[in-house]
Amino acid sequence: MKNPIRFSNKNKQKLFIYHYYDNSMFQLCELSQNETTILNIPFYSHIAIKTGYDNGNYIIPAETIMETYIDKNYFIF
């Protein structure tokens, strides 16, 4: 299952992409200030793009920028 999706981060901060499963979130990647292509995200998956901060040991999700179901193969932030 290769479903390449291109995310373009035009912000100066790092963004984090999470995949929602039933009652939990799974971090797919950390999105820096460049274009990144992520493979193997099934269409109609529920994802969230969030900012995050590092508390020293963990990256904790903060503000949600966008929640969507994957129905196209590119997103620009």
N, CA, C, O and CB atoms as a CASP TS submission, in Angstrom:
PFRMAT TS
TARGET T0000
AUTHOR 0000-0000-0000
METHOD Language model
MODEL 1
PARENT N/A
ATOM      1  N   MET     1       0.852  -1.167   0.000  1.00  0.00           N
ATOM      2  CA  MET     1       0.000   0.000   0.000  1.00  0.00           C
ATOM      3  C   MET     1       0.899   1.231   0.000  1.00  0.00           C
ATOM      4  O   MET     1       1.349   1.664   1.061  1.00  0.00           O
ATOM      5  CB  MET     1      -0.970  -0.003   1.223  1.00  0.00           C
ATOM      6  N   LYS     2       1.156   1.781  -1.133  1.00  0.00           N
ATOM      7  CA  LYS     2       1.900   3.033  -1.201  1.00  0.00           C
ATOM      8  C   LYS     2       0.931   4.119  -1.595  1.00  0.00           C
ATOM      9  O   LYS     2       0.428   4.142  -2.718  1.00  0.00           O
ATOM     10  CB  LYS     2       3.091   2.948  -2.204  1.00  0.00           C
ATOM     11  N   ASN     3       0.678   4.999  -0.687  1.00  0.00           N
ATOM     12  CA  ASN     3      -0.180   6.143  -0.948  1.00  0.00           C
ATOM     13  C   ASN     3       0.611   7.386  -0.557  1.00  0.00           C
ATOM     14  O   ASN     3       0.463   7.882   0.560  1.00  0.00           O
ATOM     15  CB  ASN     3      -1.544   6.046  -0.158  1.00  0.00           C
ATOM     16  N   PRO     4       1.454   7.902  -1.464  1.00  0.00           N
ATOM     17  CA  PRO     4       2.290   9.055  -1.088  1.00  0.00           C
ATOM     18  C   PRO     4       1.459  10.320  -0.939  1.00  0.00           C
ATOM     19  O   PRO     4       0.653  10.654  -1.808  1.00  0.00           O
ATOM     20  CB  PRO     4       3.391   9.282  -2.130  1.00  0.00           C
ATOM     21  N   ILE     5       1.662  11.010   0.161  1.00  0.00           N
ATOM     22  CA  ILE     5       0.982  12.269   0.428  1.00  0.00           C
ATOM     23  C   ILE     5       2.045  13.309   0.729  1.00  0.00           C
ATOM     24  O   ILE     5       2.903  13.098   1.586  1.00  0.00           O
ATOM     25  CB  ILE     5      -0.038  12.137   1.609  1.00  0.00           C
ATOM     26  N   ARG     6       1.989  14.426   0.028  1.00  0.00           N
ATOM     27  CA  ARG     6       2.985  15.477   0.200  1.00  0.00           C
ATOM     28  C   ARG     6       2.431  16.548   1.129  1.00  0.00           C
ATOM     29  O   ARG     6       1.347  17.087   0.908  1.00  0.00           O
ATOM     30  CB  ARG     6       3.390  16.089  -1.165  1.00  0.00           C
ATOM     31  N   PHE     7       3.195  16.842   2.163  1.00  0.00           N
ATOM     32  CA  PHE     7       2.872  17.904   3.105  1.00  0.00           C
ATOM     33  C   PHE     7       3.920  18.996   2.934  1.00  0.00           C
ATOM     34  O   PHE     7       5.116  18.707   2.964  1.00  0.00           O
ATOM     35  CB  PHE     7       2.827  17.375   4.585  1.00  0.00           C
ATOM     36  N   SER     8       3.499  20.230   2.757  1.00  0.00           N
ATOM     37  CA  SER     8       4.420  21.361   2.645  1.00  0.00           C
ATOM     38  C   SER     8       4.239  22.254   3.857  1.00  0.00           C
ATOM     39  O   SER     8       3.159  22.803   4.074  1.00  0.00           O
ATOM     40  CB  SER     8       4.184  22.160   1.328  1.00  0.00           C
ATOM     41  N   ASN     9       5.288  22.398   4.641  1.00  0.00           N
ATOM     42  CA  ASN     9       5.261  23.223   5.839  1.00  0.00           C
ATOM     43  C   ASN     9       5.931  24.550   5.528  1.00  0.00           C
ATOM     44  O   ASN     9       7.153  24.602   5.388  1.00  0.00           O
ATOM     45  CB  ASN     9       5.958  22.513   7.029  1.00  0.00           C
ATOM     46  N   LYS    10       5.166  25.609   5.419  1.00  0.00           N
ATOM     47  CA  LYS    10       5.698  26.940   5.134  1.00  0.00           C
ATOM     48  C   LYS    10       5.932  27.735   6.417  1.00  0.00           C
ATOM     49  O   LYS    10       6.410  28.868   6.359  1.00  0.00           O
ATOM     50  CB  LYS    10       4.746  27.703   4.214  1.00  0.00           C
ATOM     51  N   ASN    11       5.599  27.151   7.589  1.00  0.00           N
ATOM     52  CA  ASN    11       5.817  27.808   8.878  1.00  0.00           C
ATOM     53  C   ASN    11       7.246  27.577   9.334  1.00  0.00           C
ATOM     54  O   ASN    11       7.935  26.702   8.810  1.00  0.00           O
ATOM     55  CB  ASN    11       4.821  27.290   9.940  1.00  0.00           C
ATOM     56  N   LYS    12       7.695  28.359  10.313  1.00  0.00           N
ATOM     57  CA  LYS    12       9.040  28.180  10.847  1.00  0.00           C
ATOM     58  C   LYS    12       9.067  27.196  12.006  1.00  0.00           C
ATOM     59  O   LYS    12      10.144  26.789  12.442  1.00  0.00           O
ATOM     60  CB  LYS    12       9.604  29.511  11.292  1.00  0.00           C
ATOM     61  N   GLN    13       7.914  26.809  12.509  1.00  0.00           N
ATOM     62  CA  GLN    13       7.887  25.864  13.614  1.00  0.00           C
ATOM     63  C   GLN    13       7.670  24.445  13.087  1.00  0.00           C
ATOM     64  O   GLN    13       7.208  24.251  11.962  1.00  0.00           O
ATOM     65  CB  GLN    13       6.785  26.243  14.624  1.00  0.00           C
ATOM     66  N   LYS    14       8.007  23.471  13.909  1.00  0.00           N
ATOM     67  CA  LYS    14       7.805  22.089  13.534  1.00  0.00           C
ATOM     68  C   LYS    14       6.351  21.707  13.751  1.00  0.00           C
ATOM     69  O   LYS    14       5.719  22.140  14.715  1.00  0.00           O
ATOM     70  CB  LYS    14       8.735  21.168  14.329  1.00  0.00           C
ATOM     71  N   LEU    15       5.836  20.901  12.855  1.00  0.00           N
ATOM     72  CA  LEU    15       4.485  20.384  12.972  1.00  0.00           C
ATOM     73  C   LEU    15       4.559  18.871  13.125  1.00  0.00           C
ATOM     74  O   LEU    15       5.517  18.233  12.691  1.00  0.00           O
ATOM     75  CB  LEU    15       3.622  20.783  11.741  1.00  0.00           C
ATOM     76  N   PHE    16       3.545  18.318  13.742  1.00  0.00           N
ATOM     77  CA  PHE    16       3.496  16.886  13.976  1.00  0.00           C
ATOM     78  C   PHE    16       2.203  16.339  13.399  1.00  0.00           C
ATOM     79  O   PHE    16       1.135  16.927  13.569  1.00  0.00           O
ATOM     80  CB  PHE    16       3.611  16.562  15.485  1.00  0.00           C
ATOM     81  N   ILE    17       2.307  15.216  12.721  1.00  0.00           N
ATOM     82  CA  ILE    17       1.135  14.606  12.100  1.00  0.00           C
ATOM     83  C   ILE    17       0.795  13.344  12.872  1.00  0.00           C
ATOM     84  O   ILE    17       1.636  12.468  13.077  1.00  0.00           O
ATOM     85  CB  ILE    17       1.384  14.292  10.590  1.00  0.00           C
ATOM     86  N   TYR    18      -0.462  13.274  13.293  1.00  0.00           N
ATOM     87  CA  TYR    18      -0.957  12.152  14.077  1.00  0.00           C
ATOM     88  C   TYR    18      -2.069  11.447  13.326  1.00  0.00           C
ATOM     89  O   TYR    18      -2.867  12.080  12.634  1.00  0.00           O
ATOM     90  CB  TYR    18      -1.451  12.621  15.452  1.00  0.00           C
ATOM     91  N   HIS    19      -2.113  10.142  13.468  1.00  0.00           N
ATOM     92  CA  HIS    19      -3.180   9.314  12.895  1.00  0.00           C
ATOM     93  C   HIS    19      -4.067   8.865  14.044  1.00  0.00           C
ATOM     94  O   HIS    19      -3.590   8.287  15.021  1.00  0.00           O
ATOM     95  CB  HIS    19      -2.602   8.077  12.097  1.00  0.00           C
ATOM     96  N   TYR    20      -5.367   9.134  13.920  1.00  0.00           N
ATOM     97  CA  TYR    20      -6.310   8.731  14.964  1.00  0.00           C
ATOM     98  C   TYR    20      -6.731   7.284  14.762  1.00  0.00           C
ATOM     99  O   TYR    20      -7.129   6.882  13.668  1.00  0.00           O
ATOM    100  CB  TYR    20      -7.546   9.652  14.970  1.00  0.00           C
ATOM    101  N   TYR    21      -6.639   6.522  15.818  1.00  0.00           N
ATOM    102  CA  TYR    21      -7.257   5.208  15.904  1.00  0.00           C
ATOM    103  C   TYR    21      -8.312   5.319  16.986  1.00  0.00           C
ATOM    104  O   TYR    21      -8.317   6.304  17.725  1.00  0.00           O
ATOM    105  CB  TYR    21      -6.203   4.064  16.217  1.00  0.00           C
ATOM    106  N   ASP    22      -9.181   4.377  17.105  1.00  0.00           N
ATOM    107  CA  ASP    22     -10.338   4.430  18.003  1.00  0.00           C
ATOM    108  C   ASP    22     -10.259   5.515  19.066  1.00  0.00           C
ATOM    109  O   ASP    22     -10.881   6.565  18.903  1.00  0.00           O
ATOM    110  CB  ASP    22     -10.502   3.117  18.673  1.00  0.00           C
ATOM    111  N   ASN    23      -9.525   5.303  20.137  1.00  0.00           N
ATOM    112  CA  ASN    23      -9.439   6.289  21.222  1.00  0.00           C
ATOM    113  C   ASN    23      -8.011   6.774  21.452  1.00  0.00           C
ATOM    114  O   ASN    23      -7.695   7.284  22.527  1.00  0.00           O
ATOM    115  CB  ASN    23      -9.987   5.695  22.509  1.00  0.00           C
ATOM    116  N   SER    24      -7.158   6.620  20.459  1.00  0.00           N
ATOM    117  CA  SER    24      -5.769   7.006  20.656  1.00  0.00           C
ATOM    118  C   SER    24      -5.219   7.678  19.401  1.00  0.00           C
ATOM    119  O   SER    24      -5.833   7.636  18.335  1.00  0.00           O
ATOM    120  CB  SER    24      -4.917   5.784  21.027  1.00  0.00           C
ATOM    121  N   MET    25      -4.042   8.301  19.554  1.00  0.00           N
ATOM    122  CA  MET    25      -3.354   8.957  18.453  1.00  0.00           C
ATOM    123  C   MET    25      -1.988   8.300  18.292  1.00  0.00           C
ATOM    124  O   MET    25      -1.337   7.935  19.271  1.00  0.00           O
ATOM    125  CB  MET    25      -3.217  10.496  18.701  1.00  0.00           C
ATOM    126  N   PHE    26      -1.573   8.158  17.051  1.00  0.00           N
ATOM    127  CA  PHE    26      -0.274   7.596  16.722  1.00  0.00           C
ATOM    128  C   PHE    26       0.495   8.643  15.921  1.00  0.00           C
ATOM    129  O   PHE    26       0.019   9.100  14.882  1.00  0.00           O
ATOM    130  CB  PHE    26      -0.413   6.252  15.925  1.00  0.00           C
ATOM    131  N   GLN    27       1.677   9.023  16.397  1.00  0.00           N
ATOM    132  CA  GLN    27       2.462  10.044  15.695  1.00  0.00           C
ATOM    133  C   GLN    27       3.089   9.422  14.456  1.00  0.00           C
ATOM    134  O   GLN    27       3.845   8.455  14.545  1.00  0.00           O
ATOM    135  CB  GLN    27       3.560  10.649  16.622  1.00  0.00           C
ATOM    136  N   LEU    28       2.763   9.994  13.293  1.00  0.00           N
ATOM    137  CA  LEU    28       3.316   9.509  12.034  1.00  0.00           C
ATOM    138  C   LEU    28       4.663  10.137  11.725  1.00  0.00           C
ATOM    139  O   LEU    28       5.588   9.449  11.293  1.00  0.00           O
ATOM    140  CB  LEU    28       2.353   9.783  10.904  1.00  0.00           C
ATOM    141  N   CYS    29       4.778  11.451  11.945  1.00  0.00           N
ATOM    142  CA  CYS    29       6.038  12.099  11.596  1.00  0.00           C
ATOM    143  C   CYS    29       6.143  13.483  12.230  1.00  0.00           C
ATOM    144  O   CYS    29       5.182  14.033  12.766  1.00  0.00           O
ATOM    145  CB  CYS    29       6.177  12.206  10.078  1.00  0.00           C
ATOM    146  N   GLU    30       7.335  14.004  12.142  1.00  0.00           N
ATOM    147  CA  GLU    30       7.634  15.388  12.515  1.00  0.00           C
ATOM    148  C   GLU    30       7.900  16.125  11.217  1.00  0.00           C
ATOM    149  O   GLU    30       8.744  15.708  10.424  1.00  0.00           O
ATOM    150  CB  GLU    30       8.867  15.492  13.514  1.00  0.00           C
ATOM    151  N   LEU    31       7.195  17.201  11.000  1.00  0.00           N
ATOM    152  CA  LEU    31       7.270  17.913   9.729  1.00  0.00           C
ATOM    153  C   LEU    31       8.056  19.205   9.925  1.00  0.00           C
ATOM    154  O   LEU    31       7.583  20.138  10.573  1.00  0.00           O
ATOM    155  CB  LEU    31       5.850  18.210   9.171  1.00  0.00           C
ATOM    156  N   SER    32       9.263  19.251   9.357  1.00  0.00           N
ATOM    157  CA  SER    32      10.096  20.451   9.447  1.00  0.00           C
ATOM    158  C   SER    32       9.677  21.456   8.396  1.00  0.00           C
ATOM    159  O   SER    32       8.634  21.295   7.761  1.00  0.00           O
ATOM    160  CB  SER    32      11.584  20.100   9.285  1.00  0.00           C
ATOM    161  N   GLN    33      10.474  22.487   8.206  1.00  0.00           N
ATOM    162  CA  GLN    33      10.122  23.578   7.314  1.00  0.00           C
ATOM    163  C   GLN    33      10.476  23.260   5.861  1.00  0.00           C
ATOM    164  O   GLN    33      10.949  24.138   5.140  1.00  0.00           O
ATOM    165  CB  GLN    33      10.818  24.853   7.753  1.00  0.00           C
ATOM    166  N   ASN    34      10.265  22.065   5.437  1.00  0.00           N
ATOM    167  CA  ASN    34      10.503  21.672   4.051  1.00  0.00           C
ATOM    168  C   ASN    34       9.341  20.815   3.591  1.00  0.00           C
ATOM    169  O   ASN    34       8.454  20.483   4.378  1.00  0.00           O
ATOM    170  CB  ASN    34      11.854  20.909   3.897  1.00  0.00           C
ATOM    171  N   GLU    35       9.347  20.461   2.328  1.00  0.00           N
ATOM    172  CA  GLU    35       8.327  19.548   1.846  1.00  0.00           C
ATOM    173  C   GLU    35       8.721  18.131   2.224  1.00  0.00           C
ATOM    174  O   GLU    35       9.885  17.746   2.118  1.00  0.00           O
ATOM    175  CB  GLU    35       8.133  19.681   0.316  1.00  0.00           C
ATOM    176  N   THR    36       7.758  17.378   2.658  1.00  0.00           N
ATOM    177  CA  THR    36       8.000  16.009   3.073  1.00  0.00           C
ATOM    178  C   THR    36       6.926  15.126   2.462  1.00  0.00           C
ATOM    179  O   THR    36       5.752  15.493   2.441  1.00  0.00           O
ATOM    180  CB  THR    36       8.016  15.883   4.621  1.00  0.00           C
ATOM    181  N   THR    37       7.317  13.993   1.977  1.00  0.00           N
ATOM    182  CA  THR    37       6.359  13.030   1.449  1.00  0.00           C
ATOM    183  C   THR    37       6.270  11.864   2.414  1.00  0.00           C
ATOM    184  O   THR    37       7.289  11.311   2.830  1.00  0.00           O
ATOM    185  CB  THR    37       6.765  12.547   0.026  1.00  0.00           C
ATOM    186  N   ILE    38       5.073  11.499   2.762  1.00  0.00           N
ATOM    187  CA  ILE    38       4.841  10.389   3.684  1.00  0.00           C
ATOM    188  C   ILE    38       4.139   9.285   2.920  1.00  0.00           C
ATOM    189  O   ILE    38       3.177   9.536   2.195  1.00  0.00           O
ATOM    190  CB  ILE    38       4.002  10.837   4.925  1.00  0.00           C
ATOM    191  N   LEU    39       4.613   8.079   3.082  1.00  0.00           N
ATOM    192  CA  LEU    39       4.026   6.928   2.409  1.00  0.00           C
ATOM    193  C   LEU    39       3.104   6.166   3.343  1.00  0.00           C
ATOM    194  O   LEU    39       3.177   6.298   4.565  1.00  0.00           O
ATOM    195  CB  LEU    39       5.117   6.005   1.878  1.00  0.00           C
ATOM    196  N   ASN    40       2.248   5.377   2.749  1.00  0.00           N
ATOM    197  CA  ASN    40       1.429   4.387   3.460  1.00  0.00           C
ATOM    198  C   ASN    40       0.423   4.977   4.441  1.00  0.00           C
ATOM    199  O   ASN    40       0.218   4.420   5.519  1.00  0.00           O
ATOM    200  CB  ASN    40       2.319   3.455   4.196  1.00  0.00           C
ATOM    201  N   ILE    41      -0.196   6.074   4.094  1.00  0.00           N
ATOM    202  CA  ILE    41      -1.342   6.562   4.855  1.00  0.00           C
ATOM    203  C   ILE    41      -2.565   6.214   4.018  1.00  0.00           C
ATOM    204  O   ILE    41      -2.729   6.760   2.927  1.00  0.00           O
ATOM    205  CB  ILE    41      -1.248   8.129   5.160  1.00  0.00           C
ATOM    206  N   PRO    42      -3.410   5.339   4.488  1.00  0.00           N
ATOM    207  CA  PRO    42      -4.570   4.944   3.680  1.00  0.00           C
ATOM    208  C   PRO    42      -5.527   6.107   3.462  1.00  0.00           C
ATOM    209  O   PRO    42      -5.686   6.963   4.332  1.00  0.00           O
ATOM    210  CB  PRO    42      -5.309   3.786   4.345  1.00  0.00           C
ATOM    211  N   PHE    43      -6.169   6.131   2.286  1.00  0.00           N
ATOM    212  CA  PHE    43      -7.197   7.133   2.023  1.00  0.00           C
ATOM    213  C   PHE    43      -8.302   7.027   3.057  1.00  0.00           C
ATOM    214  O   PHE    43      -8.618   5.939   3.539  1.00  0.00           O
ATOM    215  CB  PHE    43      -7.771   6.972   0.606  1.00  0.00           C
ATOM    216  N   TYR    44      -8.882   8.160   3.389  1.00  0.00           N
ATOM    217  CA  TYR    44      -9.968   8.310   4.361  1.00  0.00           C
ATOM    218  C   TYR    44      -9.528   7.973   5.787  1.00  0.00           C
ATOM    219  O   TYR    44     -10.350   7.626   6.635  1.00  0.00           O
ATOM    220  CB  TYR    44     -11.138   7.424   3.968  1.00  0.00           C
ATOM    221  N   SER    45      -8.220   8.080   6.040  1.00  0.00           N
ATOM    222  CA  SER    45      -7.729   7.984   7.411  1.00  0.00           C
ATOM    223  C   SER    45      -7.985   9.306   8.108  1.00  0.00           C
ATOM    224  O   SER    45      -7.946  10.358   7.470  1.00  0.00           O
ATOM    225  CB  SER    45      -6.217   7.619   7.449  1.00  0.00           C
ATOM    226  N   HIS    46      -8.241   9.272   9.383  1.00  0.00           N
ATOM    227  CA  HIS    46      -8.473  10.482  10.172  1.00  0.00           C
ATOM    228  C   HIS    46      -7.128  10.916  10.738  1.00  0.00           C
ATOM    229  O   HIS    46      -6.536  10.202  11.547  1.00  0.00           O
ATOM    230  CB  HIS    46      -9.531  10.241  11.319  1.00  0.00           C
ATOM    231  N   ILE    47      -6.635  12.102  10.313  1.00  0.00           N
ATOM    232  CA  ILE    47      -5.355  12.590  10.805  1.00  0.00           C
ATOM    233  C   ILE    47      -5.535  13.967  11.438  1.00  0.00           C
ATOM    234  O   ILE    47      -6.526  14.659  11.204  1.00  0.00           O
ATOM    235  CB  ILE    47      -4.315  12.647   9.665  1.00  0.00           C
ATOM    236  N   ALA    48      -4.554  14.338  12.241  1.00  0.00           N
ATOM    237  CA  ALA    48      -4.520  15.665  12.867  1.00  0.00           C
ATOM    238  C   ALA    48      -3.119  16.231  12.694  1.00  0.00           C
ATOM    239  O   ALA    48      -2.128  15.518  12.855  1.00  0.00           O
ATOM    240  CB  ALA    48      -4.918  15.600  14.387  1.00  0.00           C
ATOM    241  N   ILE    49      -3.043  17.510  12.368  1.00  0.00           N
ATOM    242  CA  ILE    49      -1.770  18.221  12.289  1.00  0.00           C
ATOM    243  C   ILE    49      -1.731  19.166  13.474  1.00  0.00           C
ATOM    244  O   ILE    49      -2.616  20.006  13.638  1.00  0.00           O
ATOM    245  CB  ILE    49      -1.602  18.996  10.918  1.00  0.00           C
ATOM    246  N   LYS    50      -0.696  19.026  14.308  1.00  0.00           N
ATOM    247  CA  LYS    50      -0.605  19.787  15.547  1.00  0.00           C
ATOM    248  C   LYS    50       0.770  20.415  15.697  1.00  0.00           C
ATOM    249  O   LYS    50       1.757  19.940  15.136  1.00  0.00           O
ATOM    250  CB  LYS    50      -0.910  18.894  16.746  1.00  0.00           C
ATOM    251  N   THR    51       0.809  21.493  16.466  1.00  0.00           N
ATOM    252  CA  THR    51       2.094  22.007  16.925  1.00  0.00           C
ATOM    253  C   THR    51       2.457  21.199  18.160  1.00  0.00           C
ATOM    254  O   THR    51       1.611  20.496  18.713  1.00  0.00           O
ATOM    255  CB  THR    51       2.042  23.564  17.231  1.00  0.00           C
ATOM    256  N   GLY    52       3.689  21.291  18.589  1.00  0.00           N
ATOM    257  CA  GLY    52       4.102  20.548  19.763  1.00  0.00           C
ATOM    258  C   GLY    52       5.261  21.234  20.442  1.00  0.00           C
ATOM    259  O   GLY    52       5.914  22.104  19.866  1.00  0.00           O
ATOM    260  N   TYR    53       5.508  20.838  21.655  1.00  0.00           N
ATOM    261  CA  TYR    53       6.661  21.376  22.364  1.00  0.00           C
ATOM    262  C   TYR    53       7.378  20.245  23.086  1.00  0.00           C
ATOM    263  O   TYR    53       6.782  19.237  23.465  1.00  0.00           O
ATOM    264  CB  TYR    53       6.235  22.482  23.361  1.00  0.00           C
ATOM    265  N   ASP    54       8.662  20.447  23.260  1.00  0.00           N
ATOM    266  CA  ASP    54       9.518  19.436  23.887  1.00  0.00           C
ATOM    267  C   ASP    54       9.689  19.797  25.352  1.00  0.00           C
ATOM    268  O   ASP    54      10.191  20.876  25.668  1.00  0.00           O
ATOM    269  CB  ASP    54      10.905  19.335  23.169  1.00  0.00           C
ATOM    270  N   ASN    55       9.278  18.906  26.252  1.00  0.00           N
ATOM    271  CA  ASN    55       9.421  19.188  27.681  1.00  0.00           C
ATOM    272  C   ASN    55      10.710  18.595  28.244  1.00  0.00           C
ATOM    273  O   ASN    55      10.877  18.524  29.462  1.00  0.00           O
ATOM    274  CB  ASN    55       8.218  18.642  28.449  1.00  0.00           C
ATOM    275  N   GLY    56      11.609  18.176  27.384  1.00  0.00           N
ATOM    276  CA  GLY    56      12.868  17.599  27.821  1.00  0.00           C
ATOM    277  C   GLY    56      12.944  16.117  27.533  1.00  0.00           C
ATOM    278  O   GLY    56      13.991  15.618  27.123  1.00  0.00           O
ATOM    279  N   ASN    57      11.855  15.410  27.741  1.00  0.00           N
ATOM    280  CA  ASN    57      11.831  13.970  27.507  1.00  0.00           C
ATOM    281  C   ASN    57      10.857  13.568  26.413  1.00  0.00           C
ATOM    282  O   ASN    57      11.097  12.601  25.690  1.00  0.00           O
ATOM    283  CB  ASN    57      11.482  13.252  28.776  1.00  0.00           C
ATOM    284  N   TYR    58       9.775  14.293  26.289  1.00  0.00           N
ATOM    285  CA  TYR    58       8.711  13.936  25.360  1.00  0.00           C
ATOM    286  C   TYR    58       8.312  15.135  24.522  1.00  0.00           C
ATOM    287  O   TYR    58       8.497  16.284  24.923  1.00  0.00           O
ATOM    288  CB  TYR    58       7.501  13.388  26.111  1.00  0.00           C
ATOM    289  N   ILE    59       7.769  14.852  23.371  1.00  0.00           N
ATOM    290  CA  ILE    59       7.148  15.900  22.562  1.00  0.00           C
ATOM    291  C   ILE    59       5.656  15.828  22.847  1.00  0.00           C
ATOM    292  O   ILE    59       5.011  14.810  22.597  1.00  0.00           O
ATOM    293  CB  ILE    59       7.462  15.727  21.013  1.00  0.00           C
ATOM    294  N   ILE    60       5.126  16.906  23.365  1.00  0.00           N
ATOM    295  CA  ILE    60       3.726  16.936  23.785  1.00  0.00           C
ATOM    296  C   ILE    60       2.920  17.722  22.756  1.00  0.00           C
ATOM    297  O   ILE    60       3.260  18.866  22.455  1.00  0.00           O
ATOM    298  CB  ILE    60       3.577  17.566  25.207  1.00  0.00           C
ATOM    299  N   PRO    61       1.858  17.128  22.211  1.00  0.00           N
ATOM    300  CA  PRO    61       1.041  17.860  21.244  1.00  0.00           C
ATOM    301  C   PRO    61       0.339  19.034  21.896  1.00  0.00           C
ATOM    302  O   PRO    61      -0.134  18.950  23.029  1.00  0.00           O
ATOM    303  CB  PRO    61       0.017  16.936  20.601  1.00  0.00           C
ATOM    304  N   ALA    62       0.283  20.131  21.155  1.00  0.00           N
ATOM    305  CA  ALA    62      -0.341  21.349  21.684  1.00  0.00           C
ATOM    306  C   ALA    62      -1.532  21.718  20.800  1.00  0.00           C
ATOM    307  O   ALA    62      -2.511  20.975  20.735  1.00  0.00           O
ATOM    308  CB  ALA    62       0.688  22.530  21.750  1.00  0.00           C
ATOM    309  N   GLU    63      -1.452  22.840  20.135  1.00  0.00           N
ATOM    310  CA  GLU    63      -2.562  23.373  19.351  1.00  0.00           C
ATOM    311  C   GLU    63      -2.807  22.537  18.090  1.00  0.00           C
ATOM    312  O   GLU    63      -1.868  22.191  17.374  1.00  0.00           O
ATOM    313  CB  GLU    63      -2.287  24.831  18.972  1.00  0.00           C
ATOM    314  N   THR    64      -4.055  22.225  17.835  1.00  0.00           N
ATOM    315  CA  THR    64      -4.430  21.518  16.614  1.00  0.00           C
ATOM    316  C   THR    64      -4.617  22.532  15.494  1.00  0.00           C
ATOM    317  O   THR    64      -5.420  23.457  15.615  1.00  0.00           O
ATOM    318  CB  THR    64      -5.724  20.679  16.825  1.00  0.00           C
ATOM    319  N   ILE    65      -3.882  22.359  14.416  1.00  0.00           N
ATOM    320  CA  ILE    65      -3.982  23.244  13.270  1.00  0.00           C
ATOM    321  C   ILE    65      -5.080  22.773  12.324  1.00  0.00           C
ATOM    322  O   ILE    65      -5.835  23.578  11.777  1.00  0.00           O
ATOM    323  CB  ILE    65      -2.643  23.323  12.537  1.00  0.00           C
ATOM    324  N   MET    66      -5.157  21.453  12.140  1.00  0.00           N
ATOM    325  CA  MET    66      -6.138  20.921  11.203  1.00  0.00           C
ATOM    326  C   MET    66      -6.432  19.472  11.528  1.00  0.00           C
ATOM    327  O   MET    66      -5.527  18.715  11.879  1.00  0.00           O
ATOM    328  CB  MET    66      -5.644  21.056   9.758  1.00  0.00           C
ATOM    329  N   GLU    67      -7.682  19.084  11.415  1.00  0.00           N
ATOM    330  CA  GLU    67      -8.098  17.682  11.469  1.00  0.00           C
ATOM    331  C   GLU    67      -8.854  17.397  10.194  1.00  0.00           C
ATOM    332  O   GLU    67      -9.718  18.174   9.787  1.00  0.00           O
ATOM    333  CB  GLU    67      -8.977  17.373  12.737  1.00  0.00           C
ATOM    334  N   THR    68      -8.531  16.283   9.563  1.00  0.00           N
ATOM    335  CA  THR    68      -9.179  15.969   8.298  1.00  0.00           C
ATOM    336  C   THR    68      -9.123  14.475   8.033  1.00  0.00           C
ATOM    337  O   THR    68      -8.413  13.729   8.708  1.00  0.00           O
ATOM    338  CB  THR    68      -8.524  16.740   7.149  1.00  0.00           C
ATOM    339  N   TYR    69      -9.874  14.066   7.056  1.00  0.00           N
ATOM    340  CA  TYR    69      -9.776  12.723   6.502  1.00  0.00           C
ATOM    341  C   TYR    69      -8.994  12.840   5.201  1.00  0.00           C
ATOM    342  O   TYR    69      -9.244  13.742   4.402  1.00  0.00           O
ATOM    343  CB  TYR    69     -11.199  12.075   6.273  1.00  0.00           C
ATOM    344  N   ILE    70      -8.064  11.944   4.989  1.00  0.00           N
ATOM    345  CA  ILE    70      -7.218  11.986   3.802  1.00  0.00           C
ATOM    346  C   ILE    70      -8.084  11.683   2.580  1.00  0.00           C
ATOM    347  O   ILE    70      -8.592  10.572   2.430  1.00  0.00           O
ATOM    348  CB  ILE    70      -6.030  10.972   3.915  1.00  0.00           C
ATOM    349  N   ASP    71      -8.247  12.687   1.703  1.00  0.00           N
ATOM    350  CA  ASP    71      -9.001  12.485   0.484  1.00  0.00           C
ATOM    351  C   ASP    71      -8.275  13.086  -0.729  1.00  0.00           C
ATOM    352  O   ASP    71      -8.813  13.094  -1.837  1.00  0.00           O
ATOM    353  CB  ASP    71     -10.392  13.093   0.625  1.00  0.00           C
ATOM    354  N   LYS    72      -7.049  13.589  -0.512  1.00  0.00           N
ATOM    355  CA  LYS    72      -6.222  14.089  -1.605  1.00  0.00           C
ATOM    356  C   LYS    72      -4.772  13.780  -1.267  1.00  0.00           C
ATOM    357  O   LYS    72      -4.480  13.306  -0.169  1.00  0.00           O
ATOM    358  CB  LYS    72      -6.437  15.627  -1.837  1.00  0.00           C
ATOM    359  N   ASN    73      -3.877  14.039  -2.184  1.00  0.00           N
ATOM    360  CA  ASN    73      -2.497  13.636  -1.923  1.00  0.00           C
ATOM    361  C   ASN    73      -1.537  14.804  -1.713  1.00  0.00           C
ATOM    362  O   ASN    73      -0.338  14.661  -1.953  1.00  0.00           O
ATOM    363  CB  ASN    73      -2.006  12.799  -3.053  1.00  0.00           C
ATOM    364  N   TYR    74      -2.045  15.971  -1.265  1.00  0.00           N
ATOM    365  CA  TYR    74      -1.155  17.078  -0.916  1.00  0.00           C
ATOM    366  C   TYR    74      -1.861  17.994   0.094  1.00  0.00           C
ATOM    367  O   TYR    74      -3.081  18.153   0.070  1.00  0.00           O
ATOM    368  CB  TYR    74      -0.734  17.880  -2.194  1.00  0.00           C
ATOM    369  N   PHE    75      -1.069  18.580   0.964  1.00  0.00           N
ATOM    370  CA  PHE    75      -1.534  19.559   1.938  1.00  0.00           C
ATOM    371  C   PHE    75      -0.448  20.608   2.083  1.00  0.00           C
ATOM    372  O   PHE    75       0.736  20.272   2.102  1.00  0.00           O
ATOM    373  CB  PHE    75      -1.874  18.893   3.317  1.00  0.00           C
ATOM    374  N   ILE    76      -0.835  21.884   2.187  1.00  0.00           N
ATOM    375  CA  ILE    76       0.126  22.984   2.339  1.00  0.00           C
ATOM    376  C   ILE    76      -0.221  23.747   3.605  1.00  0.00           C
ATOM    377  O   ILE    76      -1.373  24.128   3.813  1.00  0.00           O
ATOM    378  CB  ILE    76       0.115  23.936   1.091  1.00  0.00           C
ATOM    379  N   PHE    77       0.785  23.970   4.454  1.00  0.00           N
ATOM    380  CA  PHE    77       0.601  24.710   5.702  1.00  0.00           C
ATOM    381  C   PHE    77       1.509  25.905   5.737  1.00  0.00           C
ATOM    382  O   PHE    77       1.502  26.658   6.711  1.00  0.00           O
ATOM    383  CB  PHE    77       0.860  23.820   6.913  1.00  0.00           C
TER
END
